[in-house]
Amino acid sequence: MADIVFVTGGTGFTGGYLCRHLVKRGYKVRALARATSNTTLLESLGAEIVYGDLSDPDSYRHNLKGVKTIYHIAALYRSESVPRKLFWEVNLEGTRNLLEAAAAAGVDRFVHCSTVGVQGEIKNPPATEDYPYNPGDVYQESKMEGEKLALRFFREQGLAGVVVRPVGIYGPGDKRFLKLFRYINNGKFRMFGSGQVLYHLTFVEDLVEGIILAGEKEQAVGQIYTLGGEEYVTLNELVGMIAEALGVEKPEGHLPLWPLWVAGVVCEAICRPLRIEPPIYRRRIDFFIKDRAFDISKAKKELGYQPKVDLKTGLKITADWYRQQGWLD
């Protein structure tokens, strides 16, 4: 009889890929989804859909009976147009609700998806899992508290759990990097600053294989694992690789950072009181100034994690998919 796994965030980008791979490996997938979510993919996979919300454990508690492993992927991602308290309600309190329900139901394993963002800017890259917490915004702060809660719960309540920290996720289906690809494609991209900061990405299919390994390997219990691609590059190199994948000229020239920073301050001051997503905000500027590079050797050694899609190939796959969707124009 197939083991039953419970996935939160299954209607999202990473969670959707995770559900695909779990089904391929023979698991029976139950996926938590809100009533307003698009469940077409889950239905096509034959997943059992549980309609509920992390804020209401009674909406899913009885569906945890018989579950072997929970993969907690759902989170409120970065948005400038929602109240700050909502990040804590979803990323901390939602995690607390699920942990308590899992323990009560006797779930065997709990895999908590955090983010390398809890470590913020990396001063001496690449960073291992032991690099100190240093979140830089409300999303990262709320994810840090969710991670700390999970680790504490694993220790104190005896729930066999693992924390995984994905590095910048990309691939077909992702929209977070769409604007970067589009601007490079149409010649509007401008490099602010030196472009020598380090950037690290993870192809989504490699990531979900690592997440599944964290749910299967006995030695993973109680551990934290960084899941990233095999290589990291400078921002200048990344932009050049994306341009190559798109078949366009690499953008040249560099602009100073301070005008962008000032524009971000102004946009935030105008848009935030109106609950409007600012076209430019200071957190976006981190892309140009903060090193993000990570050591994945622990996951490779202990989980057998091995990224299969190199950066050049992954960027080409993603660029081709964006073009097929008609999103680059």
C-alpha positions in Angstrom: 0.0 0.0 0.0 1.4 3.4 -1.0 2.5 5.7 1.8 0.3 8.8 2.3 2.0 12.2 2.3 0.4 15.6 3.1 1.6 18.6 1.2 0.8 22.3 1.9 1.4 24.8 -0.9 0.6 22.2 -3.5 -1.2 24.7 -5.8 2.0 26.9 -5.8 5.1 26.7 -8.0 7.4 24.6 -5.8 4.6 22.7 -4.2 3.1 21.7 -7.6 6.5 20.3 -8.7 6.8 18.5 -5.4 3.4 16.8 -5.8 4.3 15.7 -9.4 7.5 14.1 -8.2 5.9 12.5 -5.2 3.2 10.9 -7.4 5.9 9.6 -9.8 7.7 8.0 -6.8 4.5 6.1 -5.9 3.3 8.2 -3.0 -0.4 8.9 -2.4 -0.6 12.7 -2.1 -3.1 14.7 0.0 -2.8 18.4 -0.7 -4.1 21.2 1.4 -5.7 23.9 -0.8 -7.9 27.0 -0.1 -11.3 27.0 -1.7 -10.2 29.8 -4.1 -7.1 28.0 -5.3 -6.6 26.6 -8.8 -6.5 22.8 -8.2 -6.3 21.7 -11.9 -2.8 20.3 -11.6 -3.6 18.4 -8.4 -6.7 16.9 -9.9 -4.7 15.8 -13.0 -2.3 14.0 -10.7 -5.0 12.2 -8.9 -4.1 13.9 -5.6 -6.7 14.0 -2.8 -7.5 17.6 -2.3 -8.2 18.8 1.3 -9.9 22.2 1.3 -8.8 24.2 4.3 -6.5 26.8 5.6 -3.4 26.8 7.8 -5.1 29.3 10.1 -7.9 26.8 10.8 -6.5 23.4 11.9 -10.0 22.0 12.2 -10.3 22.2 8.5 -7.6 19.6 7.9 -6.8 17.9 11.2 -8.8 14.8 10.5 -7.1 14.4 7.1 -3.7 13.8 8.8 -4.8 10.4 10.0 -2.6 7.7 8.4 -0.1 10.3 6.9 3.5 9.2 6.9 5.2 12.5 6.0 4.1 16.2 5.9 5.8 18.5 3.4 5.1 22.0 4.6 5.8 24.2 1.6 3.0 26.9 1.9 4.1 30.4 3.0 3.2 34.0 2.4 5.9 35.2 0.1 7.2 38.7 -0.3 4.5 41.3 -1.0 4.5 45.0 -0.2 0.7 45.3 -0.5 -0.4 43.2 2.6 -0.3 44.0 6.3 3.0 43.0 8.0 1.1 40.9 10.6 -0.2 38.6 7.9 3.4 37.3 7.4 3.4 36.2 11.0 -0.1 34.7 10.9 0.8 32.5 8.0 4.6 31.8 8.3 4.7 31.4 12.1 1.2 30.7 13.5 0.2 28.6 10.4 3.3 26.5 11.0 2.5 26.2 14.7 -1.0 24.9 13.9 0.3 22.3 11.5 3.0 21.1 13.8 0.6 20.6 16.7 -1.9 18.8 14.4 0.9 16.6 13.0 2.0 15.6 16.5 -1.5 14.8 17.6 -2.1 12.7 14.5 1.1 10.7 15.0 2.7 11.7 11.7 6.1 10.0 11.2 8.1 12.9 9.6 7.6 16.6 9.2 9.7 18.4 6.5 9.6 22.2 7.0 10.5 24.4 4.0 12.3 27.5 5.2 14.5 29.7 3.1 18.2 30.8 2.9 16.8 34.2 3.3 16.8 33.6 7.1 20.6 34.1 6.9 20.2 37.4 4.9 23.3 38.8 3.3 26.3 36.5 3.3 29.4 38.3 4.4 31.9 35.5 3.7 30.4 33.3 1.0 29.6 30.5 0.5 27.5 30.1 3.7 26.9 26.7 5.4 23.9 25.9 7.5 25.7 27.2 10.6 25.9 30.7 9.3 24.0 33.0 11.7 20.5 34.2 11.3 20.4 37.7 9.8 17.0 38.3 8.1 16.7 41.5 6.2 12.9 42.0 5.8 9.6 41.0 7.3 9.2 37.9 5.1 12.7 36.6 6.2 12.0 37.5 9.8 8.7 35.6 9.8 10.3 32.6 8.1 13.2 32.7 10.6 10.7 32.5 13.5 8.8 29.7 11.7 12.0 27.8 11.3 13.0 28.3 14.9 9.6 27.2 16.1 9.8 24.0 14.0 13.3 23.1 15.3 12.2 23.7 18.9 9.1 21.7 18.4 11.1 18.7 16.9 13.3 18.7 20.0 10.7 19.2 22.7 7.8 17.2 21.3 9.7 14.4 19.8 8.4 14.9 16.3 10.9 13.6 13.7 11.4 16.7 11.6 13.8 18.3 9.1 14.3 21.8 7.9 15.2 22.5 4.3 16.4 25.9 3.0 15.9 26.4 -0.7 18.2 28.8 -2.6 16.6 31.1 -5.3 14.1 28.8 -7.1 13.6 29.1 -10.8 12.2 27.1 -13.8 9.2 26.7 -16.0 6.1 28.0 -14.1 8.1 30.6 -12.1 7.2 34.3 -12.4 9.5 35.8 -9.9 12.4 36.0 -12.4 10.2 36.8 -15.3 10.8 40.6 -15.1 14.5 40.0 -15.2 14.3 37.8 -18.3 11.9 40.2 -20.0 14.1 43.3 -19.4 17.2 41.5 -20.6 15.2 40.3 -23.7 13.9 43.7 -24.7 17.1 45.6 -23.9 15.7 47.5 -20.9 17.8 45.9 -18.2 20.3 48.2 -16.4 22.9 47.0 -14.0 23.1 49.1 -10.9 26.4 48.9 -9.0 29.4 46.7 -9.9 27.5 43.5 -10.7 30.2 41.6 -8.8 27.9 40.3 -6.1 27.3 36.6 -6.0 24.0 35.0 -6.9 22.9 31.4 -6.4 19.9 29.7 -8.1 18.2 26.2 -7.9 16.3 24.6 -10.7 13.0 23.6 -9.3 13.1 20.0 -10.2 16.4 19.5 -8.5 15.0 21.3 -5.4 12.0 19.0 -5.0 14.1 15.9 -5.3 16.2 17.3 -2.4 13.0 18.0 -0.4 11.8 14.4 -0.9 15.1 13.0 0.2 14.8 15.0 3.4 11.5 13.2 4.0 13.0 9.8 3.3 16.5 9.7 4.8 16.7 8.6 8.5 19.9 10.6 9.2 18.1 13.8 8.1 16.0 13.9 11.3 16.7 17.0 13.4 18.9 18.6 10.7 18.9 21.7 8.5 19.8 21.4 4.8 20.6 24.0 2.3 19.3 23.0 -1.2 20.9 24.9 -4.1 22.3 24.5 -7.5 25.8 23.2 -8.2 27.2 26.6 -9.0 26.9 30.3 -8.1 28.0 33.2 -10.3 28.4 36.9 -10.2 25.4 39.0 -11.2 27.3 40.1 -14.3 27.8 36.5 -15.3 24.1 35.6 -14.6 22.9 38.4 -16.8 25.2 37.3 -19.5 24.0 33.7 -19.2 20.3 34.8 -19.4 21.1 36.9 -22.5 22.7 33.9 -24.1 19.7 31.7 -23.2 17.4 34.3 -24.8 19.6 34.8 -27.9 20.1 38.5 -27.3 23.1 40.8 -26.7 24.3 41.0 -23.1 23.5 44.4 -21.6 26.5 46.6 -21.0 27.1 49.6 -18.8 26.5 50.2 -15.1 24.5 52.8 -13.2 25.0 54.2 -9.7 22.8 52.7 -6.9 21.8 55.8 -5.1 19.1 57.1 -7.6 17.4 53.7 -7.4 17.5 53.8 -3.6 15.9 57.2 -3.5 13.2 56.1 -6.0 12.5 53.1 -3.8 12.0 55.3 -0.7 9.6 57.6 -2.6 7.6 54.8 -4.1 7.2 53.0 -0.7 6.1 56.2 1.0 3.4 56.8 -1.6 2.2 53.2 -2.2 2.3 51.5 1.2 -0.4 53.6 2.9 -2.6 52.9 -0.1 -1.9 49.1 0.1 -0.5 49.3 -3.5 2.5 47.2 -4.6 5.3 49.8 -5.2 6.9 49.6 -8.7 10.3 50.1 -7.0 11.1 49.4 -3.4 14.4 49.2 -1.4 14.2 45.4 -0.9 14.4 44.9 -4.6 17.7 46.8 -4.6 19.2 44.0 -2.5 19.5 42.1 -5.7 22.3 44.4 -6.8 24.2 44.7 -3.5 24.0 41.6 -1.4 26.0 38.4 -1.8 24.0 35.2 -1.8 26.1 32.1 -2.3 25.7 28.8 -0.3 27.5 25.6 0.4 25.4 22.5 -0.4 27.9 19.9 0.6 26.0 18.8 3.7 22.9 17.9 1.7 25.1 16.1 -0.9 26.9 14.1 1.7 24.0 13.2 4.0 21.0 13.1 1.7 22.6 12.1 -1.5 21.3 15.3 -3.0 22.8 15.9 -6.5 21.6 18.8 -8.7 21.2 17.4 -12.3 20.4 20.6 -14.2 23.3 23.0 -14.6 22.7 26.7 -14.6 23.2 27.3 -18.3 20.7 24.5 -19.2 18.2 25.5 -16.6 18.2 29.2 -17.8 17.7 28.0 -21.4 14.8 25.8 -20.4 13.2 28.7 -18.4 13.8 31.2 -21.2 12.2 28.9 -23.8 9.2 28.3 -21.5 8.7 32.1 -21.0 8.8 32.5 -24.8 6.2 29.7 -25.3 3.9 31.5 -22.9 4.3 34.8 -24.8 5.5 36.5 -21.7 8.8 38.0 -23.0 7.2 40.7 -25.2 
